[in-house]
Amino acid sequence: MGFNVQAKGVLGLIAAGTLAIGLAGCAGGSDSDDGGAGGDNDLFTVGYVAVGPEGGWRDAHEKAIRDAFAEDGAFDLKYAPASSPTDQNSQINAFATFVNDEVDAILLTATEASGWEASLELAQEAEIPVILLDRGVDASEDLYVTRIAPDNVAVAGQVAEWALATFPDGANYYVLEGVPGLSVVNERNEGFDEAIAGAAGWNKIGAQTANWSADEGKSVTETVLRANNNDIQFIFAQNDEMGIGAAQAVKDAGLTPGEDVKIATIDGTNGALESLAAGDLSFVAQYNPFFGDLAIDAVNKALAGETVEKFTIVPGESFDSPEAGQEALDAGLGF
């Protein structure tokens, strides 16, 4: 594939001091040493700028992507997780290394939505297609091929519609948010707020990040319950771990989750489905992590010069009762 000389020179300077970091991140990829299409085994080299360990959903998703590309047989996937789930600098360095190494395509799950314009422009100059996985970025759509993800706005809207039906007279509610600044957090807020707007009797007590963490979900919920004399009827946790932590805080306050306080979450991990089956959670919206096939299809189309929709939506399901939670577990729908 063609590689822009000017872009290569600029990125050579960027990547020179961070090559060891990029290569260390890539060590988790496939075992092939091919440099890309046209190598001994005619493989396409794909750089995967990932988030790395962050929780049940992220672990399942990144494993699914890596497994899909490994099983396909046409690709050499170079996996570069961030140094931590919030370390954008390590991701930018890995991205620069991939461009400098002239990979055929790049998969990107950004730790932050902003700050990617320059990297994406250099990849475009180098004629390397970029596919966004899960999270969006604050950059022109012309700079990437497609974003593949469940529809966060629609998924959060499902949570709100369930809450409206469950509390027809309204409720005092609180929102446990994910890491600030992420597109998924903003979109989940947007979907929930749009659906709940104007509904009679709904009183938002507040919202606070719990950083996708069960421990932080528990501590934030403890504080909110104490500050409001336990007068909270509904908690929307933007991921399962925070919701599970919130359920423990409800119990510790002498209340019964599912009765005194209903908790809805997004993701659909085994832990959440088990909590739903036990009655600790009341609603779980699945945020499907298994879309390696869609990523492969997007890469193939991009390399072939075909047009790809800018947003590829991954379908999911929702579960609204202990029985539904147990049925989902029995059917292997968790992860």
Secondary structure as GFF3:
##gff-version 3
##sequence-region A 1 335
A	DSSP	alpha_helix	5	16	.	.	.	ID=ss1
A	DSSP	alpha_helix	19	26	.	.	.	ID=ss2
A	DSSP	beta_strand	44	50	.	.	.	ID=ss3
A	DSSP	alpha_helix	56	72	.	.	.	ID=ss4
A	DSSP	beta_strand	75	81	.	.	.	ID=ss5
A	DSSP	alpha_helix	88	100	.	.	.	ID=ss6
A	DSSP	beta_strand	105	108	.	.	.	ID=ss7
A	DSSP	alpha_helix	117	125	.	.	.	ID=ss8
A	DSSP	beta_strand	130	133	.	.	.	ID=ss9
A	DSSP	three_ten_helix	141	143	.	.	.	ID=ss10
A	DSSP	beta_strand	146	149	.	.	.	ID=ss11
A	DSSP	alpha_helix	152	166	.	.	.	ID=ss12
A	DSSP	beta_strand	172	177	.	.	.	ID=ss13
A	DSSP	alpha_helix	183	196	.	.	.	ID=ss14
A	DSSP	beta_strand	203	209	.	.	.	ID=ss15
A	DSSP	alpha_helix	214	227	.	.	.	ID=ss16
A	DSSP	beta_strand	234	237	.	.	.	ID=ss17
A	DSSP	alpha_helix	240	252	.	.	.	ID=ss18
A	DSSP	beta_strand	262	267	.	.	.	ID=ss19
A	DSSP	alpha_helix	270	278	.	.	.	ID=ss20
A	DSSP	beta_strand	283	286	.	.	.	ID=ss21
A	DSSP	alpha_helix	292	303	.	.	.	ID=ss22
A	DSSP	beta_strand	311	313	.	.	.	ID=ss23
A	DSSP	beta_strand	318	319	.	.	.	ID=ss24
A	DSSP	alpha_helix	322	330	.	.	.	ID=ss25
###
